[in-house]
């Protein structure tokens, strides 16, 4: 399953890298902590791919944790950028934050269900992972469209 998500994770990493480069020119390195956190999280994500998934699960728990952390970092990064942004930028980042919070909650729910005893809902993880993947792809596309308009 992780291999089918690999293009999404690569696209996410690429977009995060490009966003970090762009933000550095505006914020003079103030967000470098987020860059380090993001890099560490993607390393943990790759490490999670090597971990076995629990019986009946689609992804390993470390993979779910790192993927969910991507959304936590997005929200925190958005809030940090919004503090110093102009009004149109602040509004755009607020919209993205509002879209990312439910994905963060979904990821946390998937982790909680997977790590609880007797989580045997066979339909929950496929629907949750599918929704998370589709929504993550949608966010990346929307971010790319927004970024292209500003270039």
C-alpha positions in Angstrom: 0.0 0.0 0.0 2.8 2.4 0.8 4.2 2.0 -2.7 0.9 3.2 -4.1 1.2 6.3 -1.9 4.8 7.0 -2.8 4.0 9.5 -5.7 1.8 11.4 -3.2 4.5 11.5 -0.6 7.1 12.6 -3.2 4.8 15.3 -4.4 4.2 16.4 -0.9 7.9 16.5 -0.1 8.6 18.4 -3.4 5.9 21.0 -2.7 7.1 21.5 0.9 10.7 22.0 -0.3 9.5 24.6 -2.8 7.4 26.4 -0.3 10.3 26.4 2.2 12.5 28.0 -0.4 9.9 30.6 -1.3 9.2 31.4 2.4 12.9 31.8 3.2 13.1 34.8 0.8 10.2 36.5 2.6 10.9 35.5 6.2 14.8 35.5 6.2 15.1 32.1 7.8 12.6 32.6 10.6 10.9 29.3 9.6 14.1 27.3 9.6 12.8 25.2 12.5 9.9 24.1 10.4 12.3 23.1 7.6 14.3 20.9 10.0 11.1 19.4 11.4 9.7 18.7 8.0 13.0 17.1 6.8 13.1 14.9 9.9 9.5 13.9 9.5 10.0 12.9 5.9 13.0 10.8 7.0 10.7 9.2 9.6 8.1 8.6 6.9 10.7 6.7 4.8 11.7 4.7 7.8 8.0 3.9 8.5 7.8 2.3 5.1 10.2 -0.4 6.2 8.1 -1.2 9.2 5.5 -4.0 9.1 1.9 -3.1 9.2 -0.2 -4.7 11.9 -2.2 -7.7 10.7 -5.1 -6.5 8.5 -3.8 -2.9 8.4 -2.8 -1.1 5.2 0.0 1.0 6.6 2.5 0.7 9.4 1.7 2.8 12.5 5.0 4.8 12.0 3.9 5.6 8.5 0.5 6.8 9.7 2.1 8.9 12.4 4.5 10.6 10.0 1.8 11.2 7.4 -0.4 12.7 10.1 2.5 14.8 11.3 2.7 16.3 7.8 -0.7 17.9 8.4 0.3 19.1 11.9 3.4 20.8 10.4 1.2 22.3 7.6 -1.1 23.8 10.2 1.7 25.1 12.5 3.6 26.5 9.5 0.5 28.3 8.2 -0.1 29.9 11.6 3.5 31.1 11.8 3.3 32.6 8.3 -0.1 34.2 8.9 1.3 36.2 11.8 3.4 38.4 9.5 1.4 38.0 6.2 -0.6 40.6 4.4 -4.4 40.3 4.4 -4.8 38.3 1.2 -2.0 35.9 2.1 -3.5 35.5 5.6 -6.9 34.6 4.2 -5.4 32.1 1.8 -3.4 30.4 4.6 -6.5 30.4 6.8 -8.4 28.5 4.2 -5.7 26.0 3.9 -5.5 25.6 7.7 -9.3 25.1 7.9 -8.9 22.4 5.2 -6.0 20.7 6.9 -7.4 20.4 10.4 -9.9 17.7 9.5 -7.1 15.7 7.8 -5.0 16.0 11.0 -8.0 14.8 13.0 -8.6 11.9 10.6 -5.0 10.9 10.8 -5.1 11.0 14.6 -8.3 8.9 14.5 -6.6 6.3 12.2 -3.6 6.1 14.5 -5.8 5.7 17.6 -7.9 3.0 16.0 -4.9 1.1 14.7 -3.1 1.2 18.0 -6.2 0.2 20.1 -6.8 -3.4 20.9 -9.2 -5.2 18.6 -9.5 -2.5 16.0 -10.8 -5.0 13.4 -13.0 -2.6 11.4 -12.0 -3.7 7.9 -13.7 -0.8 6.2 -12.4 2.0 8.4 -8.7 2.0 7.3 -9.3 1.7 3.5 -11.9 4.5 3.6 -9.7 6.6 6.0 -6.5 6.1 4.0 -8.3 6.8 0.7 -9.9 9.9 2.0 -6.6 11.1 3.5 -4.8 10.4 0.2 -7.4 12.1 -2.0 -7.6 15.1 0.3 -3.8 15.4 0.5 -3.6 15.3 -3.3 -6.3 17.9 -3.5 -4.4 20.2 -1.1 -1.3 19.9 -3.1 -3.1 20.7 -6.3 -4.8 23.7 -4.7 -1.5 24.9 -3.3 0.1 24.6 -6.7 -2.7 26.6 -8.4 -2.5 29.3 -5.7 1.3 29.4 -6.0 1.1 29.6 -9.8 -1.3 32.6 -9.6 1.3 34.5 -7.5 4.2 33.8 -9.7 
